[in-house]
Amino acid sequence: MALTGIFLILFLIIHVGLNACIWANDNGAMFTQGAHFMGANWVPRILEIGLFAGLILHIVQGLMLEAANRSKRATKYAVSYGNRGSKWYSRSMGLLGTIVLLFLILHLADFWLPNRSHQGFLLGEEIDLYKKMQDVFSNLWVVVIYVLGCISLGYHLAHGFQSAFRTLGVTNKRYCGLISSTGMAFSIIVPLAFAMMPISFYLGWLS
């Protein structure tokens, strides 16, 4: 669970970096160039298979872990410590993960599936993803769903980032504070950047 989580965190860094090119405000030229590189070369396409494998494994592991945790105790504790024992999002990883999964399915249906369907199995001409973003994010309800999905992702990362490193044994005092603060910053900055993308299109901040 920790290894697949860290793998997906690395993917988020690449994904947010590429998508941030929309703010060059050059009518999507820089973003389109980056998207073309990712979609028209064999190496990123092969890595894409690994990405989906890691994503599916992370989801399956999460479901199994949630089921195992629930089966350990049939009745609730007599006294609930609430946030004194753990943060609410730490206790709600199953729910947050499910919301993120539903958001991911919508995201793939909006962008990845139309682009790959257009290309076919072999490398071919991609759709204009920048224009596709403009069209998709012209709908307020879509923007709201994306923002809610990004908020859920932020809370999911707030626990998952530091938990992954702790699971791998990085628990000494020298690194715990750094990992915790880095994880909190990551869980705020990356989802916020993702959320600002549909907002920027909807509000007309981009040319």
N, C-alpha and C positions, 0 to 999 in steps of 0.2 A: 504493500500500500504506500509506504514511504517513497520507494524508488520510482514507482509510476507517478506519484504526486510531484516529485522533483522534476521528472522528465516533462510533465505537462507544464510546470512552472517555467521551465526553459523555453518551451514552445510559446507560452504567453509573451515572453520578452521579445521573441522574434516577431510574433503576430502584431503586437502593439506598436513595435518599431516600424514595421512596414506600413501599417494602417495610418500611423501618425504623419505619413508623407502627404496625406490629404490637406494638411494645414500649410503646405508650401503655397497654397492658394494660387496655383498655376494651371487651373482648370483640369487638375488631375494628372498632369504630365509625369511628375515624379512618381506618384503612386502607381500609375499604369505601367511605367517602366519596371518598377519593383515587382508588381503582380505578374508581369509578363515573364520575368526571370524565374519566378517561383512556379509558374504554370507551364513553361515551355522548355524546361530542362529535365533530364531524366533523374538527376540526383535528388532534387527536392521532391519529385514525384515518388521515388522509391522511399525516401524518408517519410513521405505522407502515409505509406502503408504502415510503417513502424509507429507513426503517431496514432493512427486509428487502433492499432493493436494495443498500444499503451493505454489509450482512452477506454477501450472496452474492458481491458483487464482491471483498470482502476474502478470502473463502475461495478463490475462483478464482485471485486474484492470489497467494495463499499457495502454492497447489498448483503454479502455474506457476513461481514463484520457487524452490521446493524442487526441482522437476524440472530447472530451469536450472542450479542449483548442483551437482546431482549429475552432470549431463552435462558440466560443465566439467573434471572430473577423474575419470577412470575408475579410477585406483588411489589408495590412501591415501598420506598422507605417510609417509616413512621414520621420522620422529621425531614423536611426539605430545607437544605441550606441555601438553595437558590444560587445567586451570584457569589455568595461567600465561599461556596465550594468550587464552582467553576462558572465561567461565562456562559450565558444562554446559548451563544452560537456554538460553543464547544459541545453542548448537550443536544444540539439540533443539526448536526452534520448530515444526518440522513435526509432530513427535510430540505436543507439548503442544497445538498447534492442533487436531490430530485428536481428542484426548481431550476438549477443550473443545467441539468440534463434536458429538461423541456425547452429551455431557452436555446440550448445548443442545437437541438433538433430543428427549431425554427430558423436559426442562423444558417445551418447547412442547407435547409430547403430554400432559403432566400438567395444564397450566394454560391456555395460550393457546388450543389447539385446542378443548377442551371449552367454553370461554367463547365463542369466536367461532362455534362450531357452534350454540350455544344462541341466540345473537343473530341469526344469519343475516347476509345481506349488509347489510340496513338496520340502523340503530341500534335496539336493542331491549333487553329486560330481560337483565341479566347473571346469571350464576350467583353464588352466595355464595362468593367466592374465599377468604375467611378460613376458612370451614368446609371448603372444598376443601383448603386447606393443612393444616388439622388432620387430615383424613382421610389425605392422602398421606403426611404426615410422622409418622404413627403406626406406620409400618413401618420397622424398623431398617435393613433392607438398602437402602431408598430413601435414608435419611438418610446412610448410609455412602457411597453413590454420589454424592450431592450434595456431601458434604464433599470427596471425592476430586476432583470436578469443580472445586470452588472452589480447591483447592490447585493444580491444573493451571492454572487461570485466573491465579492469583497469580504463578506462575513465568512464564507467557506475558506478563503485563503488566510484570514486572520487567525484561525485555529490550525489549519492544515499546514501552513508554512513552517511554523516552529515545531509542530508536532512531528513532521517528517524527519527533521534533523534530530529531534530527541529520540525518536524510534531507532535511528541509526547509531545512537550512542554519543552524540555530541551534547553532553549534559554538564560539563564542568563549568564552574563560575566564570572562567575567563571568556568563554564564547557564548554562554546562554543569553547574556544581556544584549550582545551584538546581534545574535540571531533573532531574538525577540523584537528588537527595534527595527531591524531590517525587514522582518516579516510583516510587521505592522505597517511600515512605510509602503512596502510592496502591495499589501492588500488594500491600501487606499489609493495610491498613485495609478496603478495599472487599471483597476476597474473604473476609476474616475475618468481616465483617458478614453477607455472604451465607451463609457456612457456619453462623453462629450462629443463623440463622433456623430451619432444620429441627431443629437441636439443641434450641432453645428450645421448640419444639412437642413434640418427642419426650419431653423431660424434664419437661414439664408446667409450665414457667415462665410460661406465658401463660394467661390466663383465657379 
